[in-house]
Amino acid sequence: MTEFYRHETAVIDEGATIGGGSRIWHFVHVSGGATIGEDVVLGQNVFVGNRVSIGNGCRIQNNVSIYDNVTLEDDVFCGPSMVFTNVVSPRAFVSRKDEYADTIVKRGASLGANCTVVCRVTIGEYAFVAAGAVVTMTVVGESSARQIGGLIHAGASGRWGKTQPPAARKLRQTRIGGHVPGRDQGLCGIVVLDVRGITSQELDGELFSIESHKLVGQPR
């Protein structure tokens, strides 16, 4: 293991790989087969399973369990108490350990507090899943969640892609976060608000279908 911070109450099983500069806080349990990158923060009461890969720069907030077969690429944010699953049809009386299903969260995605990501999905680059949402289908190409707006890397609305439907023109000046000077201002992600619409989208510069005039709001 390279140099990282570990709180005295944290449990790190032998064999775990943890990158330099990472910080592991109170009551965290990292299983022996886990791979954790550099500059990762694991908040209080986080669990990391054996067959888990966490990329550089990830931020895992309090009370998140990252079970086997979950992969987080670089710079993923997991909000407090959000949930991953790895079994499609769990039963207490049936062993499913040989049926664990993969979940992949691509670079820069944000998963809001208390959201649930059901296994067998991929969350696309810089996607933004709202607090409390339930993701049951892949968020790249088609999604079971309603996609309602675009974000630049820092979380602010920027210039839109080549296509600008009326809803997009209304949204162009809406601020929803900070700004990173010098970064590409093209559309790089999606906002997931609820789970009742199915739309398609193109990431990294191309505007996708927008079904609402609000970027951020409460579930309908």
C-alpha positions as CSV (number, residue, x, y, z in Angstrom):
1,M,0.0,0.0,0.0
2,T,1.2,3.6,-0.7
3,E,0.8,6.4,1.8
4,F,-2.7,7.3,2.7
5,Y,-4.7,8.4,5.8
6,R,-6.6,5.9,7.8
7,H,-8.7,6.6,10.8
8,E,-8.0,4.4,13.8
9,T,-11.5,2.9,13.7
10,A,-11.3,1.9,10.0
11,V,-10.9,-1.8,9.1
12,I,-8.7,-2.5,6.0
13,D,-8.4,-6.2,5.2
14,E,-5.1,-7.6,4.1
15,G,-4.7,-7.5,0.3
16,A,-6.6,-4.3,-0.4
17,T,-4.9,-1.8,-2.8
18,I,-5.2,1.8,-1.8
19,G,-3.6,4.7,-3.7
20,G,-1.6,7.5,-2.3
21,G,-3.3,10.6,-0.8
22,S,-6.6,8.7,-0.1
23,R,-8.4,9.3,3.2
24,I,-10.4,6.7,4.9
25,W,-12.6,7.8,7.8
26,H,-14.4,6.5,10.8
27,F,-15.8,2.9,10.8
28,V,-15.0,2.2,7.1
29,H,-14.5,-1.4,6.1
30,V,-12.4,-2.1,3.0
31,S,-12.4,-5.8,1.9
32,G,-9.1,-7.5,0.9
33,G,-9.8,-7.7,-2.8
34,A,-10.8,-4.0,-3.3
35,T,-8.8,-1.7,-5.5
36,I,-8.9,2.0,-4.6
37,G,-7.2,4.7,-6.5
38,E,-5.3,7.9,-5.5
39,D,-6.9,10.9,-3.7
40,V,-10.1,9.0,-2.9
41,V,-12.2,9.9,0.2
42,L,-14.2,7.3,1.9
43,G,-16.6,8.9,4.4
44,Q,-17.8,7.5,7.7
45,N,-19.4,4.0,7.7
46,V,-18.5,3.2,4.1
47,F,-18.2,-0.5,3.0
48,V,-16.1,-1.6,0.0
49,G,-16.5,-5.2,-1.2
50,N,-13.9,-7.5,-2.6
51,R,-14.6,-7.3,-6.3
52,V,-14.8,-3.5,-6.4
53,S,-12.7,-1.0,-8.3
54,I,-12.7,2.7,-7.3
55,G,-10.9,5.2,-9.6
56,N,-8.8,8.2,-8.7
57,G,-10.4,11.2,-7.1
58,C,-13.7,9.6,-6.1
59,R,-15.7,11.0,-3.2
60,I,-17.8,8.4,-1.4
61,Q,-20.0,10.1,1.3
62,N,-21.2,8.6,4.6
63,N,-23.1,5.4,4.8
64,V,-22.5,4.1,1.2
65,S,-21.9,0.4,0.6
66,I,-20.1,-0.5,-2.6
67,Y,-20.8,-4.2,-3.1
68,D,-19.0,-6.7,-5.3
69,N,-19.1,-6.1,-9.1
70,V,-19.3,-2.3,-8.8
71,T,-16.8,-0.3,-10.8
72,L,-16.4,3.5,-10.3
73,E,-14.2,5.2,-12.8
74,D,-12.2,8.4,-11.9
75,D,-13.9,11.4,-10.2
76,V,-17.2,9.8,-9.3
77,F,-19.3,11.3,-6.5
78,C,-21.5,9.1,-4.4
79,G,-23.8,11.1,-2.2
80,P,-24.7,10.2,1.4
81,S,-26.6,6.9,1.8
82,M,-27.0,6.2,-1.9
83,V,-27.4,2.5,-2.7
84,F,-25.9,0.0,-5.1
85,T,-27.2,-3.5,-5.6
86,N,-25.6,-6.5,-7.2
87,V,-28.4,-9.1,-7.3
88,V,-31.5,-8.8,-9.5
89,S,-33.9,-11.0,-7.5
90,P,-32.6,-11.5,-4.0
91,R,-34.1,-14.1,-1.6
92,A,-32.8,-14.7,1.9
93,F,-33.2,-18.5,1.4
94,V,-31.5,-18.6,-2.1
95,S,-27.8,-18.1,-2.5
96,R,-27.1,-15.7,-5.4
97,K,-23.3,-15.3,-4.9
98,D,-22.6,-16.8,-8.4
99,E,-25.1,-14.4,-10.0
100,Y,-23.7,-11.0,-9.0
101,A,-24.4,-8.5,-11.8
102,D,-22.1,-5.6,-12.8
103,T,-22.6,-1.9,-12.3
104,I,-20.3,0.6,-14.0
105,V,-20.2,4.3,-13.2
106,K,-18.3,6.3,-15.7
107,R,-15.8,9.1,-15.2
108,G,-17.1,12.2,-13.5
109,A,-20.6,11.0,-12.8
110,S,-22.5,12.2,-9.6
111,L,-25.0,10.0,-7.8
112,G,-27.2,12.1,-5.5
113,A,-28.0,11.4,-1.8
114,N,-30.3,8.4,-1.2
115,C,-30.5,7.5,-4.9
116,T,-30.6,3.8,-5.8
117,V,-28.7,2.2,-8.7
118,V,-30.1,-1.2,-9.5
119,C,-27.4,-3.6,-10.9
120,R,-26.8,-4.3,-14.6
121,V,-26.6,-0.7,-15.6
122,T,-24.0,1.8,-16.7
123,I,-24.1,5.4,-15.6
124,G,-22.5,7.6,-18.4
125,E,-19.7,10.1,-18.1
126,Y,-20.5,13.2,-16.1
127,A,-24.1,12.0,-15.7
128,F,-25.9,13.6,-12.7
129,V,-28.4,11.4,-10.9
130,A,-30.7,13.5,-8.6
131,A,-31.2,12.8,-4.9
132,G,-33.7,10.0,-4.3
133,A,-33.9,8.8,-7.9
134,V,-34.1,5.1,-8.8
135,V,-32.0,4.1,-11.8
136,T,-33.1,0.8,-13.3
137,M,-31.7,1.0,-16.9
138,T,-28.4,2.2,-18.4
139,V,-28.1,6.0,-18.5
140,V,-26.0,5.9,-21.8
141,G,-28.2,5.8,-24.9
142,E,-31.5,5.0,-23.2
143,S,-32.6,5.5,-19.6
144,S,-35.6,4.7,-17.5
145,A,-35.0,8.1,-15.8
146,R,-36.2,11.4,-17.2
147,Q,-33.3,13.4,-18.5
148,I,-34.1,17.1,-18.1
149,G,-31.0,19.2,-18.7
150,G,-27.3,19.5,-19.4
151,L,-24.2,20.2,-17.3
152,I,-20.6,21.2,-18.0
153,H,-17.9,19.5,-16.0
154,A,-18.2,21.8,-13.0
155,G,-22.0,21.5,-12.7
156,A,-23.0,24.7,-14.5
157,S,-25.1,25.0,-17.6
158,G,-22.8,26.0,-20.5
159,R,-23.1,26.5,-24.2
160,W,-25.3,23.8,-25.7
161,G,-24.6,21.5,-28.6
162,K,-25.3,21.9,-32.3
163,T,-29.1,21.2,-31.8
164,Q,-31.1,23.7,-29.7
165,P,-34.8,22.9,-29.3
166,P,-36.9,25.5,-27.7
167,A,-36.6,24.0,-24.2
168,A,-32.8,24.2,-24.6
169,R,-32.9,27.9,-25.5
170,K,-34.9,28.6,-22.3
171,L,-32.3,26.7,-20.2
172,R,-29.1,28.3,-21.6
173,Q,-28.7,30.9,-18.9
174,T,-29.8,28.7,-16.0
175,R,-27.1,28.4,-13.4
176,I,-26.9,25.2,-11.4
177,G,-23.4,25.2,-10.0
178,G,-19.8,26.5,-10.3
179,H,-17.6,27.1,-13.3
180,V,-14.1,25.8,-14.1
181,P,-12.2,28.3,-16.3
182,G,-10.5,26.7,-19.3
183,R,-12.6,23.5,-19.3
184,D,-14.6,22.5,-22.3
185,Q,-18.0,24.2,-21.9
186,G,-19.9,21.7,-24.1
187,L,-22.6,19.5,-22.7
188,C,-21.0,16.6,-20.8
189,G,-23.7,15.0,-18.8
190,I,-27.3,14.5,-17.9
191,V,-29.6,15.3,-15.0
192,V,-31.9,12.6,-13.8
193,L,-35.0,13.8,-12.0
194,D,-37.4,10.9,-11.9
195,V,-38.0,7.4,-13.4
196,R,-41.0,7.8,-15.6
197,G,-39.6,8.9,-19.0
198,I,-37.4,7.1,-21.5
199,T,-35.3,9.3,-23.7
200,S,-32.1,9.1,-25.6
201,Q,-29.1,11.4,-25.3
202,E,-25.6,12.1,-26.6
203,L,-22.9,13.0,-24.2
204,D,-19.8,15.2,-24.5
205,G,-21.0,18.2,-26.6
206,E,-24.1,17.0,-28.3
207,L,-27.5,18.1,-26.9
208,F,-30.0,15.4,-26.0
209,S,-33.8,15.5,-25.8
210,I,-35.1,17.7,-23.0
211,E,-38.5,17.1,-21.7
212,S,-38.8,19.8,-19.1
213,H,-38.0,23.5,-18.8
214,K,-36.4,22.9,-15.4
215,L,-32.9,21.7,-14.8
216,V,-33.3,20.9,-11.2
217,G,-36.4,20.4,-9.1
218,Q,-38.5,18.0,-7.1
219,P,-39.9,14.8,-8.6
220,R,-43.2,15.3,-10.3
